[in-house]
Amino acid sequence: MTSEISHPSSSPKQAALQLVIELVRAGKLSPLQGDASNMISIYEQFKAHFEADKNRHAADSAFS
């Protein structure tokens, strides 16, 4: 994985993945608890949030 941090506005999927990985590294999210569905759900929520934010910023800039 690259050491460069992805910006959620330009790369929502990569930013969501990096965020989940950092949560695991920080011990805030454990891949050993339960199955992977929890981590996948968290990733999907971050991705949806970042994509919605990206679309909102695109709409705002279109009206500026």
Summary of the structure (lengths in Angstrom):
residues: 64
radius of gyration: 13.8
end to end distance: 36.2
largest distance: 47.1
contacts: 143
relative contact order: 0.17
helix: 62%
strand: 0%
